[in-house]
Amino acid sequence: MKKIYLVIGITTLLCIATLAQSGGIYIPKNIEDAIESKTRTLSGAPGESYWQNYSDYSIEAEINPETKLLSGKEKITYYNQSPDTLTNIVIRLYHDFYKKGGKRDWQISPNAVNDGVEISLLSVNSNVIEEGKIRRSGTNLFLGLPENLAPNCSVEISVGWNFTIPDESKLRMGVYDSTSFYVAYWYPQIAVYDDIDGWDRFDYSGTSEFYNDFNNYDVTIKMPKNYLVWATGVLQNPEEVLSERIAKKYKKAYSSKDVVNIVNEEDYSSGAITKNNNALNWRFLAKNVPDFMFGTSDHYLWDGVSAVADESKGKKVFTAAAYKKESKDFYEVADIARKSIEYFSTRLPGVAFPYPELTVFNGSGGMEAPMMVNDGTASTRAGTVGVTSHEIAHTYFPFYMGTNERKYSWMDEGWAVMLPFDFQAETDTGSNQRAQNGSGYSWMAGSEMDIPPMIPTIFLQSNSYRTASYSRPGLAYEFLYDMLGEARFKKALHHYMNQWNGKHPIPYDFFFSFNEALDEDLSWYWKPWFFESGSPDLGIEKVEETENKRLVTIEKIGNVPVPISVTVYNGEEEIASAYKAADVWKDNNRTYIIELEKMEYTRIELGGITIPDSRANNNTYFK
């Protein structure tokens, strides 16, 4: 019995020590286990025992434009780098989302319901798998391995499959007209097995997005002649698939600082844009990327231009737009994409764009992919600039950084909101995404639907999902940048990115990396913004006068720290203002005094359009 007490005592002391080192931030049991096993650390760096698995995919696929049927076969080599012996493998079949009886938290048309993914072949190391070794549930296939997969060993899995591309309820992909398709989440994909949860078994039910390993892809897409194909990766055989005339313009665009119309309306009327074979095989290679997607059409226009990602190293990015001629906003998209890439590479985050290519495909909504973006037509230029730059920002988060969108969508969506703020404002003066984000959060802040971002995303829906994933973390990052200043913020951000790009960081790695880089415990900021319920709520408590000063006492009523912005008016004329970053609240003080010069005034206003406030009825003081 004494030994049991001793073990309990040691465990309790370890938990207390971990809590103290983490600045009082609660750390769940599975993450404590990872720290104890040395795959993660309290400094935010990957542990000495950190590992992750990956796959090599060789895929051949084709689309029948008349039936909208996609058929494919693939060979996957899966590498087990973990210390665990695996007895089974989880394979994702995303298009079972559309299967009759499927679990969905996203409404779809009854006409979109189908038979899901049909598996025609499944083998492991050339041995065909019997049906009894397979279990399908939701959007996952659970494959019992004939032989256990030991650490530092690999297994070869072959799959043949087909499904019908949806032409209604086109969630993140689909048929955009009779001969234009954007294909995503389309191949049987091995789920992530990691040091935190083991196998990722969450279903794809519509709202929450994705979590993938860093894999290598060799993909061949077979399409009829005069269909162009754009995809993740680099096209390996342009001379074999493009007509000589188009191939020449394609090559020119690769190094051009000005947009080249690789395929325009005149090209379609002047003759073939591809080789005249009955069918063509488009081959793409992509290394160390978390997913592969493609688009195809026989009438889309195609623009290309070269973006400069790192001038000192001569690193360039072939940047393209593929779009229907009716989408007038898309005539500028290749150039907006080029400018976005150069902004992200040189300013914020200030990390060279990590991929050699990027194409923006004119589909619907706004959805990111490695080297691909699926965007609908926007009604305003501000909308076009906004959605283009937002989706390209995702190249860094979640792709370059490998974050888990299923559990922590704020680790990518919040960054994609915040990073392009300046770019959007400078590129289209009619855009004020900061104000939209601030007012959007004010509307939800403090309500029962305002859920802390650290609640796993898989449990969130509707406005709770949008607030916890986009507006609230976007503001948290923005106000963090504001209070740290550009130099310190980028120092911490680069420290985090340098340690975790190409891996799988979780929120604690982000929090602790920033703390470590700044030599400062920011738990006073992390806890209210990411862990706690509550709201940003400041108010003017009182206004006092001394002989030559006016003292405005600001009360922090809510628990979420935000900047203080005070404006003094005489009539409608602004005569004075003061601003303090959110770190005025770092000592848990309830009030802060703003000193102003004495002058005639009629009212004092607190706050602004970019600063959220859940209750604004105490933000104005009249003389």
C-alpha positions as CSV (number, residue, x, y, z in Angstrom):
1,M,0.0,0.0,0.0
2,K,2.9,2.4,0.8
3,K,4.3,1.9,-2.7
4,I,0.9,2.9,-4.2
5,Y,0.8,6.1,-2.1
6,L,4.4,6.8,-3.3
7,V,3.5,6.5,-6.9
8,I,0.4,8.7,-6.5
9,G,2.6,11.3,-4.7
10,I,5.2,11.3,-7.4
11,T,2.6,11.6,-10.1
12,T,0.9,14.5,-8.3
13,L,4.2,16.3,-7.9
14,L,5.0,15.9,-11.6
15,C,1.5,17.3,-12.5
16,I,2.1,20.3,-10.2
17,A,5.6,20.9,-11.7
18,T,4.2,20.7,-15.2
19,L,1.4,23.1,-14.4
20,A,3.9,25.6,-12.9
21,Q,6.3,25.4,-15.9
22,S,3.3,25.9,-18.2
23,G,2.4,29.2,-16.6
24,G,-0.7,27.7,-15.0
25,I,-2.2,26.7,-18.4
26,Y,-4.1,23.4,-18.2
27,I,-2.5,20.6,-20.1
28,P,-4.7,17.6,-20.9
29,K,-3.6,14.1,-20.0
30,N,-2.7,12.9,-23.5
31,I,-0.5,15.9,-24.0
32,E,1.1,15.5,-20.6
33,D,1.9,11.9,-21.7
34,A,3.6,13.2,-24.9
35,I,5.7,15.6,-22.8
36,E,6.6,12.7,-20.5
37,S,7.5,10.5,-23.4
38,K,9.7,13.3,-24.8
39,T,7.9,13.9,-28.1
40,R,6.9,17.3,-27.0
41,T,8.5,19.8,-24.5
42,L,7.5,22.6,-22.2
43,S,9.8,24.9,-24.1
44,G,7.7,24.5,-27.3
45,A,10.4,22.6,-29.2
46,P,9.9,19.1,-30.7
47,G,11.1,16.6,-28.1
48,E,14.2,14.4,-28.6
49,S,11.8,11.5,-29.3
50,Y,9.5,13.3,-31.7
51,W,8.4,11.3,-34.8
52,Q,5.8,11.3,-37.6
53,N,4.8,8.9,-40.3
54,Y,4.4,9.5,-44.0
55,S,3.4,7.9,-47.4
56,D,4.5,7.8,-51.0
57,Y,1.4,7.9,-53.3
58,S,1.5,6.7,-56.9
59,I,-1.9,7.5,-58.4
60,E,-3.5,7.1,-61.8
61,A,-7.0,8.6,-62.3
62,E,-9.4,9.7,-65.0
63,I,-12.8,11.5,-65.2
64,N,-15.6,10.7,-67.6
65,P,-17.0,14.2,-68.2
66,E,-20.4,12.8,-69.4
67,T,-21.1,10.6,-66.3
68,K,-19.0,12.7,-63.8
69,L,-17.4,9.4,-62.7
70,L,-13.9,9.6,-61.3
71,S,-12.0,6.3,-61.4
72,G,-8.6,5.7,-59.9
73,K,-6.0,3.2,-58.8
74,E,-3.2,3.9,-56.4
75,K,-0.2,2.3,-54.7
76,I,0.6,3.7,-51.3
77,T,3.8,2.9,-49.4
78,Y,3.2,3.8,-45.8
79,Y,6.3,4.3,-43.5
80,N,5.8,3.7,-39.8
81,Q,8.3,6.0,-38.1
82,S,6.6,5.6,-34.7
83,P,7.8,3.5,-31.8
84,D,4.5,1.5,-32.0
85,T,3.7,-1.7,-33.8
86,L,0.6,-1.1,-35.9
87,T,-2.0,-3.8,-36.2
88,N,-4.4,-1.8,-38.3
89,I,-4.5,1.2,-40.6
90,V,-7.2,3.8,-41.0
91,I,-8.0,4.9,-44.5
92,R,-10.1,8.0,-45.3
93,L,-12.9,7.8,-47.9
94,Y,-14.0,11.4,-47.8
95,H,-16.7,11.0,-50.4
96,D,-18.7,8.7,-48.2
97,F,-19.8,12.1,-46.9
98,Y,-22.4,11.9,-49.7
99,K,-23.3,8.3,-49.0
100,K,-26.9,7.6,-48.1
101,G,-27.3,7.5,-44.3
102,G,-24.0,9.3,-43.8
103,K,-23.3,11.4,-40.7
104,R,-23.3,15.1,-41.8
105,D,-23.4,18.4,-39.9
106,W,-23.6,20.3,-43.3
107,Q,-26.9,20.3,-45.1
108,I,-26.8,18.9,-48.6
109,S,-29.4,18.5,-51.4
110,P,-31.2,15.1,-51.5
111,N,-30.1,14.9,-55.1
112,A,-26.4,14.9,-53.9
113,V,-26.8,11.7,-51.9
114,N,-25.2,8.8,-53.6
115,D,-23.4,5.5,-53.0
116,G,-20.2,7.1,-51.8
117,V,-16.8,5.5,-52.7
118,E,-16.9,2.1,-54.4
119,I,-13.8,0.0,-53.7
120,S,-12.9,-2.3,-56.5
121,L,-9.6,-3.5,-55.2
122,L,-7.8,-3.5,-51.9
123,S,-4.5,-5.3,-51.3
124,V,-1.7,-5.2,-48.8
125,N,1.8,-6.2,-50.0
126,S,0.1,-7.7,-53.1
127,N,-2.2,-9.9,-51.0
128,V,-5.9,-9.2,-51.7
129,I,-7.7,-8.3,-48.5
130,E,-10.9,-10.2,-47.7
131,E,-14.0,-8.3,-46.8
132,G,-13.8,-9.6,-43.2
133,K,-10.6,-7.7,-42.7
134,I,-12.3,-4.4,-43.6
135,R,-14.7,-2.3,-41.6
136,R,-16.3,0.9,-43.0
137,S,-17.7,3.5,-40.6
138,G,-18.6,7.1,-41.5
139,T,-15.9,8.3,-43.8
140,N,-13.2,5.9,-42.5
141,L,-12.2,2.4,-43.6
142,F,-10.5,0.3,-40.9
143,L,-8.1,-2.1,-42.4
144,G,-6.8,-5.0,-40.2
145,L,-3.3,-5.8,-41.4
146,P,-2.4,-9.4,-42.3
147,E,0.9,-8.9,-40.6
148,N,1.7,-6.3,-37.9
149,L,3.7,-3.2,-39.1
150,A,6.7,-2.9,-36.9
151,P,8.5,0.4,-36.1
152,N,10.8,1.6,-38.9
153,C,9.1,-0.6,-41.4
154,S,6.8,0.0,-44.4
155,V,3.7,-1.5,-46.0
156,E,2.4,-1.3,-49.5
157,I,-1.3,-0.8,-50.0
158,S,-3.0,-0.9,-53.4
159,V,-6.5,0.5,-53.9
160,G,-8.9,0.7,-56.9
161,W,-11.9,3.0,-56.5
162,N,-14.5,5.2,-58.1
163,F,-17.1,7.8,-57.1
164,T,-19.4,10.3,-58.8
165,I,-18.3,14.0,-58.5
166,P,-21.1,16.0,-57.0
167,D,-22.8,18.6,-59.1
168,E,-25.1,19.7,-56.3
169,S,-24.0,20.6,-52.8
170,K,-20.5,21.1,-54.0
171,L,-18.8,21.3,-50.6
172,R,-15.2,22.5,-51.3
173,M,-15.2,20.7,-54.7
174,G,-17.5,19.6,-57.5
175,V,-18.8,20.0,-61.0
176,Y,-18.9,23.7,-62.0
177,D,-20.3,23.2,-65.5
178,S,-20.7,20.3,-67.8
179,T,-16.9,20.2,-68.6
180,S,-15.3,21.9,-65.6
181,F,-14.4,20.0,-62.4
182,Y,-12.4,20.8,-59.2
183,V,-11.5,17.5,-57.5
184,A,-10.6,17.5,-53.8
185,Y,-10.5,14.8,-51.0
186,W,-10.8,12.3,-53.8
187,Y,-8.3,9.5,-53.2
188,P,-8.3,6.9,-50.4
189,Q,-5.9,8.5,-48.0
190,I,-4.1,7.0,-45.0
191,A,-5.1,9.0,-41.8
192,V,-2.6,10.5,-39.5
193,Y,-1.1,8.4,-36.7
194,D,0.5,10.7,-34.2
195,D,2.0,11.0,-30.8
196,I,-1.0,12.7,-29.3
197,D,-4.0,10.6,-30.2
198,G,-2.7,7.6,-32.2
199,W,-5.0,7.2,-35.3
200,D,-7.1,10.2,-36.3
201,R,-10.5,8.6,-36.4
202,F,-12.7,11.6,-36.7
203,D,-15.2,11.5,-39.6
204,Y,-15.4,14.1,-42.2
205,S,-18.9,15.5,-41.6
206,G,-18.8,18.8,-43.4
207,T,-17.8,21.6,-41.0
208,S,-14.4,20.8,-39.6
209,E,-11.6,20.3,-42.2
210,F,-8.5,18.3,-42.4
211,Y,-5.3,16.9,-40.9
212,N,-2.7,15.1,-43.1
213,D,0.8,13.8,-43.0
214,F,3.6,15.2,-45.3
215,N,3.6,12.8,-48.3
216,N,5.1,12.5,-51.7
217,Y,2.9,12.3,-54.8
218,D,3.4,11.0,-58.3
219,V,0.0,11.5,-60.0
220,T,-1.2,10.9,-63.5
221,I,-4.5,12.3,-64.6
222,K,-6.0,11.1,-67.8
223,M,-8.4,13.5,-69.6
224,P,-9.7,13.8,-73.2
225,K,-7.9,16.2,-75.6
226,N,-8.4,19.9,-75.1
227,Y,-9.0,19.5,-71.4
228,L,-6.4,21.5,-69.4
229,V,-5.4,20.2,-66.0
230,W,-4.1,22.2,-63.0
231,A,-2.9,20.5,-59.9
232,T,-0.8,20.3,-56.8
233,G,2.8,19.8,-57.8
234,V,4.8,20.5,-61.0
235,L,3.7,19.4,-64.4
236,Q,6.3,16.9,-65.7
237,N,5.3,16.7,-69.3
238,P,4.0,20.0,-70.7
239,E,5.4,19.3,-74.2
240,E,3.5,16.0,-74.3
241,V,0.1,17.5,-73.4
242,L,0.1,21.1,-74.6
243,S,0.1,22.2,-78.2
244,E,3.3,23.8,-79.3
245,R,1.7,27.3,-79.3
246,I,0.4,27.0,-75.8
247,A,3.5,25.3,-74.5
248,K,5.6,28.3,-75.7
249,K,3.4,30.7,-73.8
250,Y,3.4,28.5,-70.7
251,K,7.2,28.5,-70.7
252,K,7.3,32.3,-71.1
253,A,4.9,32.8,-68.1
254,Y,7.2,30.7,-65.9
255,S,9.8,33.5,-65.9
256,S,7.7,36.6,-66.7
257,K,7.2,39.4,-64.1
258,D,4.1,40.4,-66.1
259,V,1.0,38.3,-66.5
260,V,0.9,36.1,-69.6
261,N,-2.4,35.0,-71.0
262,I,-1.3,31.4,-71.6
263,V,-4.8,30.4,-72.9
264,N,-7.3,33.1,-73.9
265,E,-10.5,33.1,-75.9
266,E,-8.7,33.5,-79.2
267,D,-6.7,30.4,-78.5
268,Y,-9.8,28.3,-78.2
269,S,-11.2,29.6,-81.5
270,S,-7.8,29.3,-83.3
271,G,-7.3,25.6,-82.9
272,A,-6.3,22.9,-80.4
273,I,-4.8,23.9,-77.1
274,T,-3.5,20.4,-76.3
275,K,-2.0,17.7,-78.4
276,N,-4.5,16.0,-80.7
277,N,-4.4,12.6,-79.0
278,N,-7.8,11.2,-78.1
279,A,-6.7,11.1,-74.4
280,L,-3.8,12.7,-72.6
281,N,-1.9,11.8,-69.5
282,W,-1.0,14.8,-67.3
283,R,1.7,13.8,-64.8
284,F,2.5,15.9,-61.7
285,L,5.1,15.4,-58.9
286,A,4.8,16.9,-55.5
287,K,7.2,16.3,-52.6
288,N,6.6,16.7,-48.9
289,V,3.1,18.1,-49.1
290,P,0.0,17.2,-47.1
291,D,-2.5,16.7,-49.9
292,F,-3.1,16.7,-53.6
293,M,-5.9,18.3,-55.6
294,F,-6.6,19.2,-59.2
295,G,-9.0,21.1,-61.5
296,T,-9.8,20.5,-65.1
297,S,-11.8,22.2,-67.9
298,D,-12.0,22.4,-71.7
299,H,-12.8,26.1,-71.8
300,Y,-11.3,27.9,-68.9
301,L,-8.9,30.7,-69.5
302,W,-5.4,30.4,-68.1
303,D,-3.1,33.2,-66.9
304,G,0.4,32.8,-65.5
305,V,3.1,35.0,-63.9
306,S,6.3,34.5,-61.9
307,A,6.3,35.7,-58.3
308,V,9.5,36.4,-56.4
309,A,9.6,34.5,-53.1
310,D,13.3,35.2,-52.2
311,E,15.2,37.6,-54.3
312,S,18.5,36.8,-52.7
313,K,18.3,33.1,-53.5
314,G,16.5,33.7,-56.9
315,K,13.5,31.7,-55.6
316,K,10.4,32.2,-57.8
317,V,6.9,30.8,-57.7
318,F,4.9,30.1,-60.9
319,T,1.5,31.7,-60.1
320,A,-1.6,31.1,-62.2
321,A,-5.3,31.6,-62.5
322,A,-7.7,29.3,-64.3
323,Y,-11.2,30.7,-64.8
324,K,-14.3,31.0,-67.0
325,K,-14.5,34.0,-69.2
326,E,-17.6,35.3,-67.5
327,S,-15.7,35.8,-64.2
328,K,-14.5,39.3,-64.8
329,D,-12.9,39.6,-61.4
330,F,-10.6,36.7,-62.3
331,Y,-8.9,38.6,-65.0
332,E,-6.8,40.2,-62.2
333,V,-6.5,37.2,-59.9
334,A,-3.1,35.9,-61.2
335,D,-1.6,39.3,-60.4
336,I,-3.3,39.5,-57.0
337,A,-2.0,36.1,-56.2
338,R,1.5,37.1,-57.3
339,K,1.4,40.2,-55.0
340,S,0.0,38.0,-52.1
341,I,2.9,35.6,-52.4
342,E,5.4,38.4,-52.4
343,Y,3.8,40.1,-49.4
344,F,3.7,36.9,-47.4
345,S,7.3,36.1,-48.4
346,T,8.8,39.4,-47.5
347,R,6.6,41.1,-44.9
348,L,4.3,38.9,-42.8
349,P,5.0,36.2,-41.9
350,G,8.2,37.1,-43.7
351,V,9.0,33.5,-44.7
352,A,9.7,32.6,-48.3
353,F,6.7,30.9,-50.0
354,P,7.5,27.2,-49.6
355,Y,6.1,25.8,-52.8
356,P,7.2,26.2,-56.5
357,E,3.8,26.8,-57.9
358,L,0.2,28.0,-57.0
359,T,-3.0,28.0,-59.1
360,V,-6.2,29.8,-58.2
361,F,-9.1,27.8,-59.8
362,N,-12.5,29.5,-60.4
363,G,-14.9,27.2,-58.7
364,S,-17.0,28.2,-55.7
365,G,-16.6,29.6,-52.2
366,G,-13.1,29.8,-51.0
367,M,-11.0,26.7,-50.2
368,E,-7.3,26.2,-49.8
369,A,-5.1,23.3,-50.9
370,P,-1.3,22.8,-51.3
371,M,-0.4,24.7,-54.4
372,M,-4.1,25.1,-55.3
373,V,-7.0,27.4,-54.4
374,N,-10.7,26.9,-55.2
375,D,-12.4,30.4,-55.3
376,G,-15.7,31.5,-56.5
377,T,-16.3,34.8,-58.3
378,A,-16.6,37.8,-55.9
379,S,-19.0,40.7,-56.4
380,T,-16.4,43.4,-55.4
381,R,-12.7,43.9,-55.9
382,A,-12.3,43.9,-52.1
383,G,-13.9,40.5,-52.0
384,T,-11.6,39.2,-54.7
385,V,-8.5,40.5,-52.9
386,G,-9.8,39.2,-49.6
387,V,-10.6,35.7,-50.6
388,T,-7.5,35.2,-52.8
389,S,-5.1,36.4,-50.1
390,H,-6.9,34.5,-47.3
391,E,-6.7,31.2,-49.1
392,I,-3.1,31.7,-50.2
393,A,-2.2,32.5,-46.5
394,H,-3.3,29.0,-45.8
395,T,-0.1,27.8,-47.5
396,Y,1.7,28.6,-44.3
397,F,-1.1,27.5,-41.9
398,P,-2.0,24.6,-42.1
399,F,0.2,23.2,-44.9
400,Y,3.7,24.4,-44.2
401,M,3.1,24.0,-40.5
402,G,1.1,20.7,-40.6
403,T,-1.5,21.8,-38.0
404,N,-4.6,19.7,-37.2
405,E,-7.6,21.6,-38.5
406,R,-10.0,18.9,-37.2
407,K,-9.1,19.7,-33.6
408,Y,-7.7,23.3,-33.7
409,S,-8.9,25.1,-36.8
410,W,-8.0,28.4,-35.2
411,M,-4.3,27.4,-35.7
412,D,-4.8,28.0,-39.4
413,E,-8.0,30.0,-40.0
414,G,-7.0,32.7,-37.4
415,W,-3.7,33.2,-39.1
416,A,-5.3,33.3,-42.6
417,V,-7.6,36.1,-41.2
418,M,-4.8,38.1,-39.6
419,L,-1.8,37.7,-41.9
420,P,-3.2,39.5,-44.9
421,F,-4.8,42.5,-43.1
422,D,-2.2,45.0,-44.3
423,F,-2.1,43.5,-47.8
424,Q,-5.9,43.7,-48.2
425,A,-6.0,47.3,-47.0
426,E,-3.1,48.4,-49.3
427,T,-4.3,46.5,-52.4
428,D,-7.9,47.6,-52.2
429,T,-8.6,50.8,-50.2
430,G,-12.3,49.9,-49.9
431,S,-11.4,46.9,-47.8
432,N,-11.4,47.0,-44.0
433,Q,-11.1,43.4,-42.9
434,R,-9.9,44.5,-39.5
435,A,-13.1,46.3,-38.9
436,Q,-15.3,43.5,-40.2
437,N,-13.4,41.0,-38.0
438,G,-13.7,43.3,-34.9
439,S,-17.4,43.9,-35.3
440,G,-18.1,40.3,-36.2
441,Y,-16.6,39.2,-32.9
442,S,-18.4,42.0,-30.9
443,W,-21.7,40.5,-32.1
444,M,-20.9,37.1,-30.7
445,A,-18.6,37.9,-27.8
446,G,-19.8,36.7,-24.4
447,S,-22.8,34.9,-25.7
448,E,-23.3,31.2,-24.9
449,M,-22.4,30.4,-28.5
450,D,-18.9,32.1,-28.0
451,I,-16.9,28.9,-27.4
452,P,-13.2,29.1,-26.4
453,P,-11.0,28.1,-29.3
454,M,-9.4,25.3,-27.3
455,I,-12.6,23.3,-27.4
456,P,-11.8,20.8,-30.3
457,T,-13.2,22.1,-33.6
458,I,-14.9,18.7,-34.3
459,F,-17.5,19.6,-31.7
460,L,-18.3,23.1,-33.1
461,Q,-20.9,24.2,-35.6
462,S,-22.4,27.2,-37.3
463,N,-21.6,30.6,-35.6
464,S,-19.7,28.9,-32.8
465,Y,-17.3,27.4,-35.3
466,R,-16.9,30.6,-37.3
467,T,-16.2,32.7,-34.1
468,A,-13.8,30.2,-32.5
469,S,-11.9,29.5,-35.7
470,Y,-11.8,32.9,-37.5
471,S,-12.7,36.1,-35.7
472,R,-11.6,35.4,-32.2
473,P,-8.2,34.0,-32.9
474,G,-7.7,36.5,-35.8
475,L,-8.1,39.3,-33.2
476,A,-5.9,37.5,-30.7
477,Y,-3.0,37.3,-33.2
478,E,-3.6,40.9,-34.3
479,F,-3.5,42.3,-30.8
480,L,-0.5,40.2,-29.9
481,Y,1.3,41.7,-32.9
482,D,0.2,45.1,-31.8
483,M,1.5,44.8,-28.2
484,L,4.8,43.0,-29.1
485,G,5.7,45.2,-32.0
486,E,6.8,43.9,-35.4
487,A,10.3,42.9,-34.5
488,R,9.5,40.9,-31.3
489,F,6.4,39.4,-32.9
490,K,8.3,38.1,-36.0
491,K,11.1,36.9,-33.8
492,A,8.6,34.7,-31.9
493,L,6.6,33.7,-34.9
494,H,9.8,32.6,-36.8
495,H,11.0,30.7,-33.8
496,Y,7.8,28.7,-33.8
497,M,7.8,28.2,-37.6
498,N,11.4,27.2,-37.8
499,Q,10.9,24.6,-35.1
500,W,7.7,23.1,-36.4
501,N,7.4,23.5,-40.2
502,G,7.0,20.1,-41.8
503,K,5.8,18.7,-38.5
504,H,2.6,18.6,-36.5
505,P,2.5,21.4,-33.9
506,I,-0.4,21.6,-31.4
507,P,-1.5,24.7,-29.5
508,Y,0.9,24.1,-26.6
509,D,3.8,24.0,-29.0
510,F,2.7,27.4,-30.3
511,F,2.1,28.9,-26.8
512,F,5.4,27.6,-25.4
513,S,7.4,28.5,-28.5
514,F,6.3,32.2,-28.2
515,N,7.1,32.2,-24.5
516,E,10.5,30.7,-25.1
517,A,11.4,33.1,-27.9
518,L,10.3,36.2,-25.9
519,D,11.6,34.9,-22.6
520,E,8.2,35.9,-21.2
521,D,5.3,34.1,-19.8
522,L,2.2,35.1,-21.9
523,S,-0.2,32.8,-20.1
524,W,-2.1,35.9,-18.9
525,Y,-2.9,36.4,-22.6
526,W,-3.2,32.9,-23.8
527,K,-5.7,31.8,-21.1
528,P,-8.5,34.4,-21.7
529,W,-8.2,34.4,-25.5
530,F,-8.0,30.7,-26.1
531,F,-9.1,28.7,-23.0
532,E,-11.7,30.7,-21.1
533,S,-15.3,31.7,-21.6
534,G,-16.0,35.4,-21.3
535,S,-15.7,38.5,-23.5
536,P,-13.8,41.7,-24.2
537,D,-15.6,44.5,-22.4
538,L,-14.2,47.8,-21.5
539,G,-16.0,50.8,-20.1
540,I,-15.4,54.4,-19.0
541,E,-15.6,54.2,-15.2
542,K,-15.1,57.9,-14.5
543,V,-13.5,61.1,-15.7
544,E,-11.6,63.4,-13.3
545,E,-9.7,66.6,-13.7
546,T,-6.5,67.9,-12.1
547,E,-5.0,71.3,-12.5
548,N,-3.8,70.6,-16.1
549,K,-4.8,67.0,-16.8
550,R,-7.9,65.1,-17.5
551,L,-7.8,61.6,-16.1
552,V,-10.0,59.0,-17.8
553,T,-10.3,55.7,-15.8
554,I,-11.0,52.7,-18.1
555,E,-12.5,49.7,-16.4
556,K,-11.8,46.2,-17.6
557,I,-15.2,44.5,-17.1
558,G,-14.7,41.4,-19.3
559,N,-11.9,38.9,-18.9
560,V,-10.5,39.1,-22.5
561,P,-7.7,41.7,-22.8
562,V,-8.0,44.2,-25.7
563,P,-6.3,47.5,-26.5
564,I,-7.6,50.9,-25.1
565,S,-8.5,53.5,-27.7
566,V,-9.9,56.8,-26.4
567,T,-11.1,59.7,-28.6
568,V,-12.1,63.2,-27.4
569,Y,-14.6,65.3,-29.4
570,N,-15.7,68.8,-29.3
571,G,-18.9,68.7,-31.2
572,E,-18.1,66.5,-34.2
573,E,-14.5,67.6,-34.3
574,E,-11.9,65.1,-33.0
575,I,-9.5,67.0,-30.8
576,A,-7.5,64.4,-29.0
577,S,-6.9,60.7,-28.8
578,A,-4.9,58.1,-26.9
579,Y,-4.1,54.4,-27.5
580,K,-2.6,51.6,-25.4
581,A,-1.9,48.1,-26.4
582,A,-3.5,45.1,-24.7
583,D,-0.5,44.5,-22.4
584,V,-1.7,47.3,-20.1
585,W,-3.8,44.4,-18.5
586,K,-1.0,41.9,-18.1
587,D,-0.8,42.4,-14.3
588,N,-4.5,41.6,-13.9
589,N,-5.4,45.1,-12.9
590,R,-9.0,46.0,-13.1
591,T,-8.6,49.7,-14.2
592,Y,-6.1,51.8,-16.2
593,I,-5.9,55.6,-16.2
594,I,-5.5,57.5,-19.5
595,E,-4.0,61.0,-19.1
596,L,-5.2,63.7,-21.5
597,E,-4.5,67.4,-21.8
598,K,-7.3,69.6,-20.5
599,M,-9.3,71.2,-23.3
600,E,-12.9,72.0,-24.0
601,Y,-14.8,68.9,-25.1
602,T,-18.3,67.6,-25.4
603,R,-17.8,63.8,-25.2
604,I,-15.2,61.1,-24.8
605,E,-15.6,57.8,-26.7
606,L,-13.9,54.5,-25.9
607,G,-13.1,51.8,-28.4
608,G,-13.2,51.7,-32.2
609,I,-14.3,49.7,-35.2
610,T,-11.4,47.3,-34.9
611,I,-11.6,46.6,-31.2
612,P,-14.4,44.2,-30.1
613,D,-16.6,45.1,-27.1
614,S,-19.5,42.9,-26.0
615,R,-21.3,45.8,-24.3
616,A,-20.8,49.3,-25.8
617,N,-23.4,51.1,-23.7
618,N,-20.7,52.3,-21.2
619,N,-18.2,53.5,-23.9
620,T,-19.3,57.2,-24.1
621,Y,-18.9,59.9,-21.5
622,F,-20.7,63.2,-22.0
623,K,-19.5,66.4,-20.3
